[in-house]
Amino acid sequence: MKTLLLIGMVLFAVFSNSSFAQDRSIRLNSLGFVPQSSKKASVIGEAKSFVIKSVADKAVVYKGKVSTTVFQKDVNQNVSEADFSSFTKNGRYYLETPDGTKSTEFEISPKVYNQAFYTSMRAFYLWRCGTSVDAVYNNIHYSHAPCHMEDGYEDFQDKAGQRRDGTKGWHDAGDYGKYVVNAGITVGMMFMAWDQFQDKLSKFSLDIPETAPGYPDFLKELKWETDWLLTMQYTDGSGKVSHKLTRKNFEPFCKPEEDKGKRYFTDWSSAAVADFVAMMAQASRYFQPYDKAYSIKCLAAAQLSYNFLKANPEDKKFVQGEFKTGGYQTTDEDDRLWAAVEMWETTGNPEFLKDFETQAKAQDFKIDEDWDWGDVSNLGMFEYALSKKEGKNPVILKTIQKNIIDVANTIVLKGAADAYGRPMGGRYYWGCNGTIARQVLNLQVANRIKPQKIYIQTSQDAIAHIFGRNYYNRSYVTGLGINPVMNPHDRRSGSDNEVQPWPGYIVGGGHTATGWNDKQEDYSTNEIAINWQSALVYALAGFIDK
């Protein structure tokens, strides 16, 4: 296959290499800032004022005062804030305090997020399973040969030794397994990005292979995953969906094509079935303009599995048994809720609307501030709140929209109170960087219901935190931003001969404010995963310049 070149690698080189000359006591978004965006830096120690200087001639272009210094316990630092949001002139700059301390250089431009979006979205192409991938980033060649072409065996579906096609899809994380439940939140968020930012995404080139002729590149990449998801539905006509397709044990650190372990379709779970329904309903809706036959196929698969869910209302969890790979066990009430509203949005059938509203009431119309694959009810609530279809219960709609606004306001307050603009405040756990990015979805949905400038500003502050305005003064994304992650828990990066890891991937982050370790073996803080990655893609998609 033709080698695919990543555009704009000059930016990659600048962001990755210029960072070492700056002082660590000023932390800001190393990607840069959109002209009309929130522009803030966290300054460690004592400073009363700051200036912004042009890189070209060192001329002062902006003067400002820093905020009162505050002590933040979780990072054990005295921190003040330099806010230069009112400065909007395009160019390349750095921030300097009176003692001569300088920040890393940054750019102000409408296109500062384009390269990061391109790279983080292209990361899904580099995650592809069942094919070769090939790309050049910053003059480094990243590739692997076709992998896992024997996916997968049906021994756990009472067909010992038999194999059916389970190829395609994305590797899930730092391992090479494929999991339906984690695909749910991933695909769900990315379809929501398409729905909300289609005007920007529809013509955005990702330079990926022509695997879905006629599709925009963004949807082309999603179809690689939905092609695999369709293979996860049982072939017996029941509507069951396998929970995952993996080996019995995690593979060693090897290249994808070197992983020769036998991989199996597992038993089903009701959460996997429900997530499958939601994703197939979305696929039917969004792919319809580009491939009517495929759209019909997706909806038929969704309807079959929805009928199975209705006939089997019990919460059937996946039992690991002989498997030691990712469990992704979860209760199914949130997944069923999401499935119902996506079926309604696609078909308009009032049966699905009734199912959603009944389940939403049972869950007290709750909106989560802090959420991931284990609770996707937000995806259902957001779809309902933003839908333009007729027939919604006005009281339920008003309640859900109010709860969305209330949670968004809480996120804003937590971000404003944190020394580094972190909208989760002081809560840390496995994968919390993904949640920081995912909170942008909460904020963008709230902004569509009740437009508020502060929702967009807090969204941009969340992105800033990921790309350098944080305790470490580092980017949490490989290959992008200031002093980025170098040793992710990723079998491709760990098995090739390159020093630089595969680019564009966000890592999970520390379980405390100072607990992140940029070490390959520390999977609990430094792994990559599709659910966190889709959140990053969504967060950036809202701010690219078409």
C-alpha positions in Angstrom: 0.0 0.0 0.0 1.1 3.5 -0.7 2.9 5.2 2.2 0.6 7.9 3.7 2.1 11.1 4.7 1.0 13.1 7.7 0.5 16.8 6.7 1.9 19.6 8.8 4.7 17.7 10.5 6.5 21.0 10.9 4.1 21.6 13.8 4.9 18.2 15.2 8.6 19.0 15.3 8.1 22.4 16.8 5.7 21.2 19.5 7.8 18.1 20.3 11.3 19.7 20.4 11.0 23.4 21.3 9.6 22.6 24.7 12.9 21.8 26.3 14.1 25.4 26.2 11.2 26.9 28.2 10.9 27.2 32.0 8.7 24.6 33.7 7.0 27.2 35.9 4.6 28.4 33.2 2.1 25.9 31.9 -0.3 26.4 29.0 -1.9 24.8 26.0 1.1 24.0 23.9 -1.0 23.4 20.8 -1.9 27.1 20.8 -5.2 29.0 20.8 -8.0 29.9 18.5 -8.2 33.7 18.2 -11.6 34.1 20.0 -10.9 31.3 22.5 -10.1 31.1 26.2 -6.3 31.7 26.7 -4.9 31.0 30.1 -1.6 29.9 31.6 -0.9 28.6 35.1 2.1 30.3 36.7 3.9 28.5 39.5 5.3 30.6 42.4 5.1 34.4 42.8 4.4 36.7 39.9 2.3 39.9 39.7 2.3 40.5 36.0 3.1 39.1 32.6 3.6 40.1 29.0 3.0 38.3 25.7 5.9 38.7 23.2 6.1 38.0 19.6 8.5 35.2 18.7 9.6 37.0 15.5 10.9 40.2 17.0 10.5 39.8 20.9 8.2 42.8 20.9 5.7 43.1 23.7 2.2 42.7 22.2 0.1 42.3 25.4 0.4 43.2 29.1 -1.6 41.6 31.9 -1.9 41.0 35.6 -1.8 37.6 37.1 -4.5 36.5 39.6 -3.9 36.2 43.3 -1.7 33.2 44.1 -3.6 30.2 45.6 -2.3 27.0 47.2 -3.7 23.8 45.7 -3.2 20.9 48.1 -3.4 18.0 45.6 -0.4 19.3 43.7 1.2 21.0 46.7 1.9 24.2 44.7 1.2 27.9 44.8 -0.3 28.8 41.5 -1.7 31.9 39.9 -3.4 32.5 36.5 -2.4 34.6 33.6 -5.5 35.3 31.4 -4.9 36.8 28.0 -8.2 35.7 26.3 -8.8 39.2 25.0 -5.6 39.0 22.9 -6.7 37.7 19.5 -4.1 38.5 16.9 -2.8 35.6 14.8 0.9 34.9 15.2 3.5 33.0 17.2 4.2 34.1 20.8 5.5 33.3 24.3 4.5 34.4 27.8 7.1 36.0 30.0 7.0 37.1 33.7 9.1 40.0 35.2 11.9 37.7 36.4 12.5 36.6 32.8 10.7 33.2 33.0 9.4 32.3 29.6 6.7 29.8 28.5 6.9 27.5 25.6 6.1 29.1 22.3 2.5 28.9 21.2 0.5 29.9 18.2 -2.8 31.9 17.8 -4.6 30.8 14.7 -8.0 29.5 13.6 -6.3 26.2 12.6 -4.3 25.4 15.8 -6.4 22.3 16.5 -6.4 20.9 12.9 -3.2 19.0 13.1 -4.0 17.5 16.5 -7.4 16.4 15.3 -5.9 14.9 12.2 -3.3 13.0 14.1 -5.7 11.8 16.9 -8.3 10.7 14.4 -5.7 9.0 12.2 -4.7 7.1 15.3 -7.9 5.0 14.7 -6.6 4.1 11.2 -3.3 3.0 12.8 -5.4 0.8 15.2 -7.0 -1.1 12.4 -7.1 -4.9 12.7 -7.3 -7.3 9.8 -5.2 -5.3 7.4 -1.9 -3.6 7.0 -1.4 0.0 8.1 1.3 2.3 6.8 2.1 5.9 7.6 5.0 8.4 8.0 5.1 10.8 10.9 7.9 13.3 11.4 10.0 11.2 9.0 9.4 8.0 11.0 7.8 5.1 9.3 5.1 3.3 11.3 3.5 0.2 9.8 2.4 -3.3 10.4 1.5 -6.2 8.1 -2.0 -7.7 7.9 -2.9 -9.1 11.4 -5.4 -11.4 13.1 -6.7 -12.7 9.8 -8.0 -15.9 11.6 -10.5 -13.9 13.6 -12.3 -15.7 15.0 -13.2 -19.2 16.3 -16.6 -20.2 17.6 -15.7 -22.8 20.2 -17.6 -20.8 22.9 -20.7 -20.8 20.8 -20.9 -24.6 20.7 -19.0 -24.9 17.4 -15.6 -26.3 18.4 -12.9 -25.7 15.8 -15.1 -23.7 13.4 -14.2 -20.3 12.3 -16.2 -17.4 10.8 -15.2 -14.0 9.6 -14.6 -11.6 12.5 -11.9 -9.5 10.8 -11.7 -5.7 10.6 -12.4 -3.3 13.6 -9.9 -1.6 15.8 -7.6 -3.0 18.4 -9.1 -1.9 21.7 -6.2 -0.4 23.6 -2.6 -1.3 24.3 -3.7 -4.9 23.6 -5.0 -6.4 20.4 -8.5 -7.6 21.7 -11.8 -6.3 20.3 -14.6 -5.5 22.7 -18.2 -4.6 21.8 -19.0 -2.7 25.1 -16.0 -0.4 24.8 -16.8 0.0 21.1 -20.2 1.3 22.2 -19.1 4.5 23.9 -16.4 5.0 21.3 -18.5 4.7 18.2 -21.4 6.6 20.0 -19.3 9.6 20.7 -17.8 9.7 17.2 -21.2 9.5 15.5 -22.3 12.3 17.8 -19.2 14.3 16.7 -20.3 13.8 13.1 -23.9 14.8 13.9 -22.8 18.1 15.6 -19.8 19.1 13.6 -20.6 17.6 10.2 -20.0 20.9 8.4 -16.4 20.8 9.5 -15.8 17.0 9.3 -17.4 16.2 6.0 -14.6 17.6 3.9 -11.7 17.0 6.3 -9.2 14.7 4.7 -7.6 12.0 6.8 -5.5 10.5 4.0 -6.8 6.9 4.7 -7.3 4.0 2.3 -10.3 3.9 0.1 -12.1 1.2 2.0 -15.6 2.8 1.7 -15.9 4.5 -1.7 -18.1 7.6 -1.6 -18.0 8.0 2.2 -16.4 11.1 3.8 -13.1 10.1 5.5 -14.5 10.4 9.0 -17.3 8.0 8.3 -15.1 5.8 6.3 -13.0 5.1 9.4 -16.1 4.4 11.4 -17.3 1.9 8.8 -14.2 -0.1 9.4 -15.4 -0.6 12.9 -19.1 -1.2 12.1 -18.1 -3.8 9.5 -16.5 -5.8 12.3 -19.4 -5.1 14.7 -21.8 -6.8 12.3 -19.8 -10.0 12.5 -20.3 -10.0 16.3 -24.0 -10.8 16.0 -24.7 -14.5 16.3 -25.4 -16.2 13.0 -28.3 -18.2 14.4 -30.9 -15.5 13.9 -31.3 -14.9 17.6 -30.0 -11.4 17.8 -27.4 -12.2 20.5 -24.1 -10.4 20.2 -20.7 -11.7 21.4 -19.2 -9.7 24.2 -15.7 -9.7 22.7 -13.3 -11.3 20.3 -10.0 -12.0 21.9 -7.4 -14.6 22.9 -7.9 -16.4 26.3 -5.0 -14.4 27.7 -3.4 -11.1 26.8 -0.8 -11.4 24.0 2.9 -10.6 24.7 4.5 -7.4 23.6 4.8 -8.1 19.9 3.8 -6.6 16.6 0.2 -7.2 15.6 1.1 -9.6 12.8 3.3 -11.6 15.2 0.3 -12.4 17.5 -0.6 -15.9 16.4 -2.7 -16.9 19.4 -6.1 -18.4 18.7 -8.9 -15.8 19.1 -12.5 -16.5 19.9 -16.0 -15.1 19.7 -17.2 -15.2 23.3 -20.6 -15.7 24.8 -23.0 -12.8 24.7 -24.0 -10.2 27.3 -27.1 -8.0 27.3 -25.0 -4.8 27.5 -23.1 -5.9 24.4 -26.4 -6.6 22.6 -27.8 -3.2 23.6 -24.7 -1.3 22.6 -24.7 -3.1 19.3 -28.3 -2.0 18.7 -27.4 1.7 19.4 -24.4 1.7 17.2 -26.2 -0.1 14.3 -29.1 2.3 14.5 -26.7 5.2 14.4 -24.8 3.6 11.5 -28.0 3.2 9.6 -28.9 6.8 10.0 -25.6 8.4 9.2 -24.4 6.0 6.5 -27.8 6.2 4.6 -26.8 9.0 2.3 -23.7 7.1 1.1 -24.8 3.5 1.0 -28.5 2.7 1.2 -28.1 -1.0 1.1 -25.6 -1.0 4.0 -27.9 1.3 6.0 -30.7 -1.2 5.6 -28.4 -4.0 6.7 -27.4 -2.1 9.8 -31.0 -1.3 10.8 -32.1 -4.9 10.2 -29.3 -6.1 12.5 -30.3 -3.5 15.1 -34.0 -4.5 15.0 -33.2 -8.2 15.3 -31.1 -7.6 18.4 -33.6 -5.1 19.9 -36.3 -7.7 19.6 -34.0 -10.1 21.5 -33.6 -7.6 24.2 -37.3 -7.1 24.6 -37.9 -10.8 24.8 -35.0 -11.2 27.3 -35.3 -8.3 29.9 -32.9 -9.8 32.4 -29.4 -8.3 32.9 -27.2 -11.0 31.5 -23.6 -10.2 32.3 -20.6 -11.7 30.6 -18.7 -14.3 32.6 -15.0 -14.4 32.0 -14.5 -18.1 32.6 -11.4 -19.1 30.8 -10.7 -15.6 29.5 -8.2 -13.3 31.2 -8.5 -10.4 28.7 -10.5 -7.2 29.3 -13.8 -7.9 31.1 -15.9 -4.8 30.4 -18.6 -6.2 32.7 -21.4 -3.8 33.3 -25.1 -3.6 34.1 -27.3 -3.0 31.1 -29.9 -0.5 32.1 -28.0 2.4 30.6 -27.2 0.5 27.4 -30.8 -0.4 26.9 -31.9 3.2 27.4 -29.4 4.3 24.8 -30.5 1.6 22.4 -34.1 2.7 22.6 -33.5 6.3 21.8 -31.2 5.6 18.9 -33.8 3.2 17.4 -36.4 5.9 17.8 -34.2 8.6 16.3 -33.6 6.4 13.2 -37.1 5.0 12.7 -39.5 7.4 14.4 -41.3 4.4 15.8 -43.2 5.5 19.0 -42.6 2.1 20.6 -38.9 3.0 21.0 -39.7 6.4 22.3 -42.0 4.9 24.9 -39.2 2.5 25.9 -36.7 5.3 26.3 -39.0 7.6 28.3 -39.9 4.7 30.6 -36.3 3.8 31.3 -35.2 7.4 31.6 -37.8 7.9 34.3 -36.6 4.8 36.1 -33.1 6.3 36.1 -34.5 9.6 37.4 -33.4 11.4 34.3 -29.9 11.5 35.7 -27.1 13.1 33.8 -23.6 12.1 34.7 -20.7 14.5 35.2 -18.1 11.8 35.3 -18.8 8.8 32.9 -17.2 6.2 30.7 -18.0 2.8 29.1 -19.6 1.5 32.2 -22.5 4.0 32.0 -23.5 5.4 28.6 -26.9 6.8 29.7 -25.6 10.3 28.8 -25.4 9.3 25.2 -29.1 8.4 25.3 -30.1 11.5 27.3 -28.2 13.8 25.0 -29.7 12.2 21.9 -33.2 12.8 23.3 -32.5 16.3 24.4 -31.2 17.4 21.0 -33.5 15.4 18.8 -35.7 17.4 16.4 -38.3 14.7 16.2 -41.8 15.3 17.3 -43.6 13.3 20.0 -41.3 13.8 23.1 -43.0 14.3 26.5 -42.5 18.0 27.2 -42.1 17.5 30.9 -39.4 14.8 30.4 -37.6 16.9 27.8 -37.6 19.9 30.1 -36.3 17.8 33.1 -33.5 16.2 31.0 -32.4 19.5 29.5 -32.4 21.2 33.0 -30.2 18.3 34.4 -27.8 18.7 31.4 -27.4 22.4 32.2 -27.0 21.8 35.9 -24.2 19.3 35.4 -22.5 21.5 32.8 -22.6 24.4 35.4 -20.9 22.0 37.9 -18.2 21.2 35.5 -17.6 24.9 34.8 -17.3 25.6 38.5 -14.8 22.8 39.1 -12.7 23.9 36.2 -12.6 27.5 37.4 -11.6 26.4 40.9 -8.7 24.2 39.7 -5.2 25.7 39.4 -4.8 24.0 36.0 -8.3 24.4 34.7 -9.0 20.7 35.2 -12.9 20.4 34.9 -13.0 17.2 37.0 -11.4 19.0 39.9 -9.5 16.7 42.3 -10.9 13.3 41.2 -8.4 10.9 39.7 -8.7 7.3 38.6 -7.9 4.9 35.7 -8.6 6.7 32.5 -9.5 10.1 33.9 -7.8 11.9 31.1 -10.4 10.4 28.8 -13.1 11.7 31.1 -11.7 15.2 31.0 -12.0 15.1 27.2 -15.5 13.5 27.5 -16.7 16.3 29.7 -16.4 18.5 26.6 -19.4 16.6 25.2 -21.4 17.5 28.3 -20.5 21.2 27.8 -21.1 21.2 24.0 -24.6 19.6 24.5 -25.4 22.2 27.2 -24.3 24.9 24.8 -26.7 23.7 22.2 -29.6 23.8 24.6 -28.7 27.1 26.3 -25.7 28.8 24.6 -23.2 30.2 27.1 -19.7 31.4 26.3 -18.4 29.8 29.5 -19.3 26.3 28.3 -17.0 26.8 25.2 -14.3 28.4 27.4 -14.3 25.5 29.8 -14.2 23.1 26.9 -11.1 24.8 25.6 -9.5 24.8 29.1 -10.1 21.0 29.2 -8.2 20.6 26.0 -5.5 22.9 27.3 -5.1 20.7 30.4 -4.5 17.7 28.1 -1.9 19.4 26.1 0.3 21.0 28.7 -1.5 23.1 31.2 -1.1 20.6 33.9 1.1 19.6 36.9 3.7 17.9 34.6 3.9 20.7 32.0 3.6 17.9 29.4 1.2 16.7 26.8 -0.7 13.5 27.6 -0.9 12.7 23.8 1.9 10.9 22.0 3.6 12.9 19.3 1.6 16.1 20.0 2.3 19.1 22.2 5.0 19.9 24.7 7.3 17.0 25.9 4.6 14.4 25.0 4.2 10.9 26.3 7.1 8.7 25.2 6.4 5.3 26.7 2.7 4.4 26.4 1.5 0.9 27.3 1.0 0.0 23.7 2.2 -3.3 22.1 3.0 -1.6 18.8 5.2 1.1 20.3 6.8 -1.4 22.6 7.7 -3.9 19.9 9.1 -1.8 17.1 12.6 -0.3 16.9 11.6 3.4 17.1 12.2 5.6 20.0 9.1 7.7 19.2 5.8 6.0 20.0 3.0 5.6 17.6 1.5 9.2 17.4 -1.8 10.7 18.4 -2.8 8.7 21.4 -4.0 10.0 24.7 -3.0 8.0 27.8 -5.2 7.4 30.9 -3.4 9.5 33.5 -2.5 9.3 37.1 -4.8 8.0 39.9 -3.7 11.0 42.0 -2.7 14.5 41.0 1.0 13.6 40.9 0.7 9.9 40.2 1.2 9.6 36.4 4.2 7.5 35.3 5.4 7.7 31.7 6.4 4.1 31.8 5.4 1.3 29.4 4.8 -1.2 32.1 2.5 1.1 34.0 -0.7 0.2 32.2 -2.9 1.7 34.9 -1.8 5.2 34.2 -0.1 5.1 30.7 -2.2 2.8 28.5 -4.1 4.0 25.5 -7.7 3.0 24.7 -10.3 3.7 22.0 -12.9 5.1 24.5 -10.5 7.8 25.7 -9.3 8.4 22.1 -12.9 9.0 20.9 -13.4 11.6 23.6 -10.2 13.4 22.5 -11.4 13.3 18.8 -14.8 14.7 19.9 -13.2 17.5 22.0 -11.0 18.6 19.1 -13.6 18.2 16.4 -15.6 21.2 17.7 -12.7 23.6 17.3 -11.1 22.6 14.0 -11.2 25.1 11.1 -12.6 23.6 7.9 
